[in-house]
Amino acid sequence: MRSKWRPSTTSLIVTLLCALPVRAQEGELITTDTATLTAVFPSSASWSRQKTALLLRGVTDGIAAEIPLGHWDEGSSARPVARDVSAGVSSNGRFAYTFDKAVVWNPPKSKVLKVQTLLRVFGTDGKELWSVVDANAPEGQEPLYFSADGETALILLHKDKAWSASIRYYLGAQIMEAGPFARVEGAAFTRNGRFGMIKWLVTDQSATHTFLDVKTKTRKDIPSGDLYLGAARLDEDGKVHSGKKVVFDFNAPVKAAP
């Protein structure tokens, strides 16, 4: 069911919480401090991701808020911390997320002592809608995939050495979850927010593609060995393509048992 939420037409006063450097002290979890940035802008403001910052722009292109992106080395010589902050934006600019990952090393940087992540989702008014601490992403991939309107999203989670995928409404309520997956290699989400795909594998075994139908909350697993060159593409009609062949269709009639 599509959300009935729409931006208001009046001007808003926005409070945006911007992440500051994490603290990494002996015996305590990595925590994120916040500072408050207040701005007044029309409700038609939208998000955009630049190379070094996530920006919230007003209707006149004025910057209402800015969240720095990139890599920083923090902590102390006795407990060094490597921190990365990345971001993503829905196609229509209504929603955005930041993904903050802090890795605590031992002094020689030969062993990881702790990893903490924080994914935060923001609306067009600049306020944080919800957050999750178990989000993660494979190297070079994203932790969250928006539908075109941003009202649904597929989030990759990593907890207790296992991966899972959660599909949620824009306010954070979960629609469905799939997993556990041993190791995720990538994911995709159709623009209409109806279908999702997760490619994952078990060490020393071939990969598996898991396809999800959000509306019916159904799942289909296809081993990569059944796909042309081990690759697949999922379209907005629920058809799974491999090469020039349709290998599965969520909308196909279910065959009756003999």
C-alpha positions in Angstrom: 0.0 0.0 0.0 1.4 3.4 -1.0 1.9 6.0 1.7 -0.5 9.0 1.7 2.3 11.2 3.0 3.1 14.3 0.9 5.2 17.3 1.6 3.3 20.3 3.0 3.2 23.6 1.2 4.2 25.8 4.1 7.7 26.8 5.1 9.2 24.7 7.8 11.9 25.2 10.5 14.2 22.2 10.3 16.5 20.7 12.8 19.1 18.5 11.2 21.3 16.3 13.4 24.8 16.1 11.9 27.2 13.5 13.0 30.4 14.6 14.6 33.6 12.5 15.2 33.0 9.3 17.1 34.6 8.7 20.5 36.5 5.4 20.9 37.6 5.0 24.5 38.7 1.9 26.3 35.7 -0.1 27.5 33.0 1.9 25.8 31.0 1.4 22.6 31.6 3.8 19.8 29.0 6.5 20.1 28.0 9.4 17.8 27.7 12.9 19.1 25.3 15.3 17.4 25.2 19.0 16.8 22.1 21.0 15.8 21.8 23.0 12.6 18.6 25.0 12.2 17.5 26.5 8.9 14.3 27.9 7.4 13.4 26.7 3.8 10.4 25.9 1.6 9.0 22.4 1.9 10.0 21.7 -1.7 13.6 21.3 -0.6 15.3 18.2 -1.9 18.5 16.1 -1.2 21.5 15.7 -3.4 24.7 13.7 -3.0 27.9 15.3 -3.9 31.4 13.8 -3.8 32.2 15.2 -0.3 28.8 16.1 1.1 25.1 15.3 1.4 23.2 18.5 0.7 19.7 19.6 1.4 18.7 22.4 -1.0 15.7 24.8 -0.9 13.6 25.8 -3.9 16.0 28.7 -4.7 19.1 26.3 -4.6 20.2 27.6 -1.3 21.9 25.0 0.9 19.7 24.4 4.0 22.0 21.7 5.5 25.2 19.8 4.7 26.6 16.5 6.0 30.2 15.8 5.3 31.1 12.6 3.5 34.4 10.8 3.2 37.1 9.0 5.2 38.7 10.2 8.5 41.3 8.8 10.9 40.3 9.5 14.5 40.7 8.2 18.0 44.2 8.1 19.5 47.5 6.4 18.9 46.6 3.9 21.5 43.2 3.2 19.9 43.1 4.4 16.3 39.7 4.6 14.6 39.0 4.7 10.8 35.7 6.2 10.0 33.8 6.3 6.7 30.6 8.3 6.0 28.7 7.6 2.8 25.2 8.5 1.6 22.5 7.9 -0.9 19.4 9.7 -2.2 16.1 8.6 -3.6 15.5 9.4 -7.3 13.0 12.1 -6.5 15.2 13.7 -3.8 12.6 13.3 -1.1 14.6 10.9 1.0 18.2 10.4 1.8 20.4 8.2 4.1 23.8 8.4 5.7 25.9 5.4 6.5 28.5 5.9 9.2 31.0 3.1 9.7 33.8 3.2 12.4 36.5 0.6 12.7 38.6 0.4 15.9 42.1 -1.0 15.4 44.8 -2.1 17.8 47.8 0.3 17.8 49.8 -1.5 15.1 46.6 -1.7 13.0 47.1 -5.4 12.6 43.8 -6.4 14.2 40.2 -5.0 14.1 39.0 -4.7 17.7 35.5 -3.4 17.0 33.2 -2.3 14.1 30.2 -0.1 14.6 27.7 1.1 12.0 24.9 3.6 12.0 22.5 4.1 9.1 20.1 7.1 9.4 17.2 7.9 7.0 16.1 11.5 6.5 12.9 13.0 5.0 12.4 16.1 2.9 12.0 18.3 5.9 15.5 17.4 7.0 14.5 15.4 10.1 15.8 11.9 10.8 12.9 9.5 10.2 14.6 6.4 11.6 17.9 4.7 12.1 19.4 1.2 12.5 22.8 0.1 13.9 23.0 -3.3 12.2 23.1 -2.1 8.6 26.2 -2.9 6.5 27.3 -3.2 2.9 29.7 -5.4 1.0 32.9 -3.7 -0.3 31.9 -1.3 -3.0 28.2 -1.7 -2.5 25.4 0.3 -0.8 23.6 -0.7 2.4 20.2 0.8 1.3 18.3 0.8 -2.0 15.4 3.1 -2.4 12.4 2.7 -4.7 12.0 5.5 -7.2 9.6 7.4 -4.9 11.7 6.6 -1.8 8.6 5.3 0.1 10.1 1.8 0.4 13.7 0.6 0.7 15.7 -2.5 0.9 18.3 -2.5 3.7 21.2 -4.9 4.1 21.8 -6.0 7.7 24.8 -7.8 9.3 24.5 -9.2 12.8 26.0 -12.2 14.5 28.1 -13.0 11.5 25.0 -13.4 9.3 23.5 -11.1 6.7 19.8 -10.4 6.0 17.7 -8.1 3.9 14.9 -6.0 5.4 12.3 -4.1 3.3 10.7 -1.2 5.1 8.4 1.7 4.6 9.8 5.2 4.7 9.1 5.6 8.4 11.0 2.4 9.2 8.2 -0.1 9.7 9.3 -3.5 8.3 7.3 -5.1 5.5 9.4 -8.3 5.2 12.8 -9.7 6.0 14.8 -12.5 4.3 17.9 -14.4 5.5 20.2 -15.5 7.0 22.8 -15.2 4.2 26.3 -16.3 4.8 28.0 -13.6 2.7 26.2 -11.0 0.6 27.8 -9.9 -2.7 25.2 -7.4 -3.8 21.6 -6.4 -4.0 19.0 -4.6 -6.1 15.5 -3.1 -5.7 13.1 -2.4 -8.5 12.0 1.2 -9.0 8.4 0.4 -8.2 9.5 -1.0 -4.8 7.8 -4.3 -5.6 10.7 -6.7 -6.1 14.1 -7.2 -4.5 17.2 -9.3 -5.3 20.1 -10.4 -3.1 23.2 -12.2 -4.4 24.9 -14.2 -1.7 27.2 -17.2 -1.3 28.6 -19.7 1.2 32.5 -19.9 1.2 33.8 -22.4 -1.3 30.4 -22.8 -2.9 28.7 -21.2 -5.9 26.5 -18.1 -5.3 22.7 -18.0 -5.0 20.3 -15.3 -6.2 17.4 -14.7 -3.8 14.4 -12.8 -5.3 11.7 -11.2 -3.1 8.1 -10.2 -4.0 7.2 -7.4 -1.5 3.5 -7.5 -2.2 3.0 -11.2 -1.6 6.0 -11.6 0.8 7.3 -14.6 -1.2 10.8 -15.7 -1.9 12.5 -17.6 -4.7 16.1 -18.9 -4.6 17.9 -19.7 -7.8 21.5 -21.2 -7.8 23.9 -19.3 -10.0 24.6 -22.6 -11.8 21.1 -22.3 -13.2 21.8 -18.9 -14.7 23.6 -17.9 -17.8 27.1 -16.9 -16.8 25.8 -16.8 -13.2 24.1 -13.5 -13.7 20.4 -12.4 -13.5 18.3 -9.3 -13.9 15.0 -8.6 -12.2 12.4 -6.3 -13.9 9.5 -4.4 -12.4 7.0 -7.0 -13.7 8.6 -9.7 -11.5 10.4 -11.5 -14.3 13.9 -12.8 -13.7 16.0 -12.7 -16.8 19.3 -14.5 -17.4 20.8 -13.7 -20.8 17.8 -13.7 -23.2 15.8 -16.2 -21.2 13.1 -15.6 -18.5 14.0 -18.1 -15.8 11.3 -17.2 -13.3 8.2 -15.1 -13.2 6.5 -14.2 -9.9 3.2 -13.6 -11.7 3.2 -17.0 -13.5 0.3 -19.2 -12.6 1.1 -21.8 -9.9 1.1 -25.3 -11.3 -1.2 -27.7 -9.5 0.4 -30.7 -7.9 0.0 -33.9 -9.9 
